[in-house]
């Protein structure tokens, strides 16, 4: 009877450190469990460039086929390719073996049904988890394995969505793939686009020898910023390890917020077609302002790809953006793509005829705090204390994600972490002075009730 520690199951995925929390035996039974949950095939299985990913993929596929499910082995791919294959091909579901932006010792699994419908803590993953420690006989008929290379068709798909003819030949763009899975596609683009791509760590390497492929941390943007300044580039693009996220750096080496990027993308799409734009609960007010100004419908949603992809289908949204750098496109089966986001940003800069640093200043109209984390003894109790302190002062309160308090000249959101005893605070105000004043006010309430700033 299996007896695995199942703490590697999280709200959005399965993720842990190899070989202590997860190993080949764990992944064999993970394959078994997904097979028992899916019951149907074929299932597309891909993996990232981490050192242990091929062995874990082999064990996972063996578990699936031993329990009767046919597998299409997609090999070494990015998550954006995994998403595309789920929309394009008649797979019942897909499983991507990756730990995304985590350091090299991590690995894990992302999974979704056909149509890019993600499994998560409220759908699918609990059922998969329940099978892990069950001793269930293998299928009488073993599943089959076929292999498929989707790289060329993925590149063709991207070319069908973005317009290469609308990109300036004089543009220079630095791309830092962080030795993750986005590198090969950008390497191919060097011979296809009219502008110059300056490559930085495009070669996949699961040891991540230059820096961790996590562009959310400023330390991992240092090389990109230096290269942008050194080469006089117009734009810098940093990718995460599995290439479903992009972070932009302007011509002055300043990081562009996900809020400003979302506003630029939303305006770009709404100029062609009026419709709905989604943005996550931590994205700033400028997105709503811009969307309404150009005749679109803004819809604020929970943070997280599973919620956003579901709502995109329901609302028939054109585009969605997250502060974290996930950008979702209706023409990409409602899924993220860092490659499309990067190319579209070049298209936008060409259309605008302005430097990104100029656009950043135009769209950065509000003062933002960024994410501030607080360790708390009890997240629910702390949120209750905040409600008690600010409910009478706020113009309104919503609970789309955690709790958000809206005032005349500022707003803030507090969200509990899914994996740690942390509360995450974001604030936006009409001026830096107001931001500083109100941040002190909120932080003092948190600290007075036992929160410790991380």
N, C-alpha and C positions, 0 to 999 in steps of 0.2 A: 504494500500500500504506500503510495507516494506521501511524503510529509514535508512539503515545501513551505518555507516562510514566504507569505504572499504580500509582504509589505511593498514589493516593487510595483504592485497594481496601484495606479493613481487615477485621478479624475479623467484625464485626457488620454492616457497611454499606460504602457508597462515600461518601467525604466529602473535600472539599478546598476551597481558596480560589478564588473566582471573580474574575477570569477567567484567573488564572495556571495553577492546577492543573487546573481544569475550565472548560469553556465550552460553547457550543451545539454545536460540532462534536463535542466529547467526548460530549455527551449524545445526539447523533444516533447515534453508534456504540454507546453504551451501550444505547439502545433496540434497535438491530440485534442486539446481543449477547444481551439478554434474550429477544428474539423467537426467536433461534436456539436458545436453551436451552429455553424454554418449549414452543415448537413448536405450542402450542394457545392458544385464547382462549375467551372474551374475557378481557382483562386490564384490571382497573380501575387507572386512573392518577389520582392526586390530587397536589396540591402545597400547600405552606405559603405564608405571606404575604411571604416574602423578596422583595426587589425584582427579583431575576433569576429567581425560580421560574417565573413564567408562560412566559418565553422558553425556559427549559430544559425545561419540560414539553412545550411545542410541539415542540421539537427531538426529544425523547425519543419522543413519540407518532409523529412522522414516521418515525423510525427503525424503530419497531415495525411500523407499517403498511406501510412499504416492503418489509419482510421477511415480509409475509403474515399478520400476526397482528391480529385484531380488538381494538379498544380501546374501553372505556367510560370516557369522560372525566368524572371525579368533581369536577373543578374545585378550588376553594380549600377545603381541608378540614384537619382535625386528624388526627394519627396515631391517636387513639382512634376517630375515625370510620372511618378506613382499616381498622383492625382489625375493627370491627363489620361493615363491608361485606363483608369476607372470610368472616366466619362466616355472615352472613345471605343473601348473594346468590351465585348460581352462577358466580362468576368462577373461572377456572382459577387465577389468581394476581392479586396486586395489587402495585403499585409506588407508593411515597410519596416524592415529591421534597421533601426537607427536610434541614436540618442540625440539627434538634432544638434543643438549648440553646446551640449555638455562636454566636459573634458574627456580625453581619450579612454579613460578607464571605464566610462559608462557605456551601456548599450540598452536597447529596448525595442519596443514595437509600437507602431501606429497602425491603425486598421480602419477600414471603411467599407461600406456596401457599395454596389454599383450605383452610379450617380453621385459619387463622392459624398455619401451619407456616413459621417464618422461614428464609430463606436466610442462610447465614453462612460463615465461613472453612472449615468442614468439610463444608459441604453447599450446592451451588449456585453460590456466588460464585466459586470457582475456575474452574468451567466457563464462567461468564459472562465472567470476566476473560480466559480463553484465546481467546475470539472477538474481543476488542477490536481487535487488530492484524492480523486476518485480512481479506484482500480477497475478499469473497464476493458473488456476483451477487445482485441483488434478486429477490424472488419474482415469478413471472409474474402472480399475482393480488394486488393491493394489499389490505391489510386495511381494514376499515371503522372509522369513528369514530361512536359514539353518545354522548349526554350524559345524565347522571343527577344529580339533586340529592337527596342523602340526608339533608339536615339535619333536616327535620321527622321523618322516621322514626327518626333517631338519638335525638332528644329523646324520642319516644314509647317507644323501647326503654329508655332510662334510667329513665323513669317506671314502666316495668313491673318494674324490678329494685329500685328504692328505694321506700320507703313514705312518701309525703309526709304522711300522716296521723299518723305517728309522730315528727314534728318539731315542736319547741316554737315557738309563735308569738312568744314573747318573745326568741328568739335573734337576735343580731346578728352577721353574718359579713362580714369584709372579704375580697374576692377580688382578688388581683393577678395578672392574666394576662400582665403584662410585654409587652403589645402583641403577644402571640403568638396562636396559633390557638384557644386555649381560651376567649377572650373572648366570641365570639358566643353560645356555648351558655350561658354564665353570664348573659349579658344576657337571653336568653330565659327563664332560670330566675327572674329577678326578678319576672316576672308569674305564675309557677306555684307557687312555694314559699310556705309560710305565714310564714316568717321574713324578716327584713330582710337584704338583700345590699347591702353598701357597695362600690360598684365602684371599682376602681383599675386603670387602663390596660387596659380591656377591648377597646379598638378595635385591631384588627390593623394593624400598621405595621411593614413589613419593615426599616425603619432602626433599630428598637428605640430610640426617642428618649429614653426615661426610664431604662432600665437593660437590660442583657442579660438575656434570659429564661432565666436559669440559677439556679434557687433553691438549688443546692448550695453556692453561694458566699454567705457572710453579707452581703457588701456589697450584694447584690441583694435582700436582705430588709429593708433599712433603711426604705424607704418603707412597706412593709407593717406593720412593727412600730410605726412612728410613727402610722400610721392606726388600728391596733388600740387603742393607748393613747389617742389623741385622741378616738375615738368611744366608748370603753368597750366594745368588741366582745368577744364570747365566744370568737371563733375567727378566725384569719387563715389564708388558703390562698394559697400561691404556686404558680404553674404554670410549667412550662418551655415553650419556644417552640412545640413541636408537641403539647403538652397530654397527653402520656402519663405525666407525672410530677407529683406533688403533694407539697409540703412544708408542714407545719402549724406555726402559731405559736399559743401559748396566750394566755389572757386577760391575762397579765402581759407579753406580748411576748417570751416565751422560745420558742426553736425546739424543736419536738418531734422526737426522734430517729425514724428509720425503724423502729428496734427497738421503741420504745414504741407507735408507731402500728400496727405489725404485730401486737403482742400484743393491742391493743384490738380490731382487726378480727377476729383469730382467735377471741377470746372471744365476740364478737358472733355470728359465724356458727355456732360450735359450740354455742351456746345453743339453736339451732333444729335443727341437724342434726349428728350426730357424723360425723367423717370425718378426712381427711388435710389437714394444713396444711403448706405448703412455706415455707421461709425460706432466704435466701442465707447463704453461709458467713461473712459479716461481721456478721450480725445477732446480737444478744446473747442470753444465757442465759435472760432473762425470757420469751422467746417459748416456748421448750421447757417451761419451768416452767408457764406458763399453759395451754398446750395439753394437757399431761398432766393438770393439775389438773382440767380440765373434761371430760376423757374423750376427747380427740382424739388423733390420731397425728401427732407432729411429724417432719418429714423435712427434713434440711439438704441444700442443693444448691449447685451452682456459681453464682457471680454471672453474670448475663446473661439477657436475655429469651429467647433461643433455647433455652437449656438448660431454663429454668423452664417455658416453654410446652410443651415436649416432655414433661417429667416430670409436669406437671399432667394431661396426657392419659393417660399410663401409669398414674399412681397414682389417677386420678379424684379429684384434690384439689379441695377446696371453694374454697380461697383460697391465695394466695402473696404474700409481701411481701419487699421488698428494702430495705436500709438507705438506698439512694439515693432512695427515694420512688416506686418503681414498685410498684403494687399490682394484682394479677391476680385476676380473678373468674371462677369457673366459669360463672356465668350471663351472662358477657360473652365467651363462646367462649374462655375461658382467657386473655384478653388484658387489658392494662392500661387503666385509665381514670381520669384525674384528676377528672373530673366525678362519677363514681360514688363515688370515694374521698371527695371533699369532702362530698357529700350524706350518705353513710353515717356520716361522722364527726359530722355534726349529729344524725343519728338516735341515735348512740351516746351523745352528750352529753345528749340528751333522756332516754334510757332510764336513764342513770346518775344523773341529777339532781345532778351535781357539776360544778364548774368544771374545765376541762381542766388548769389549773395544779395542782389537787388530784390529779387522775388521774395526771398526769405524775410527781408525787412518789411516788405509790403504786407505780407500775410501774418507776420508775427505781431499782431496788434495787442495781444494780451500777455500779461506776465504769468509764467507758469513755474510751479515748484519742482517739477519732476517727481519721481517716485521716492517717498521717504518711508522706510520700514520701521515698525515698532514691534518689539517682542512683548507679548501680553499674556497674562495668566489665563484669561478667558475672553475669546474674541466676542462672543455674543454679549457678555456682560459689559465689555468695553463699549460696544456699539450702543447699548442701552444707556450708558452714562453720557455718551455724546448726544444722543437724542434728548435726554433730560436737560443737557446744558444749552442746546441750540434750537430746540424745536420751537420755542416761543419767539425766537428772533428771525428764523428763516422765513423767506417768502413762500417756499414750498420744499417738500422732501419727497424723494422717490427711492425705491428699493429695486431698481432694475438690476443692479449688481452691488451687493453690499448696501451701503446707504449714502445718498448724496443730498447735501444741503445747499439750497439755492438762495442767494441773497441778491440785493440790487446791484452790488458792485464786485461780488466775488462768488465763487462756489467751490465746494470741496467734496471729494468722495473718499470713503474709507471702505476698503474691501479686505475680507479675510483671505489669507493664503490658503490654497488647497492642500498644501503639503507640509507647512510649518506653522508653529504657533505665532504667526505674525499678522499684523494689520498693515496694509499698504495705503498710504495717504497721498492723494494728489490734490493740488489746489490751483486755481486760476483766478486772477483778479484783474481789474481794469488798469492797474498801474503797479510798478515794482514796490512802491511805498505801501499800498494797500495789501499787497501780497505779504510783505514782511510783517505788517501789523497783525493780520489775521492768522498767519502761520503761527506766530508766537501764542496767540490766543488758543488755537486748537491744540497745539503741542503741549501747552500748559495743562489743559484738561486731561490729555492722555497721560502725561507724566504724574499728575496728581492722583491718578487712579491706578498707578502701578506699571505703566508702560515704560519700556526702556528703548531708546532710539538705537537702531542698529547701524 
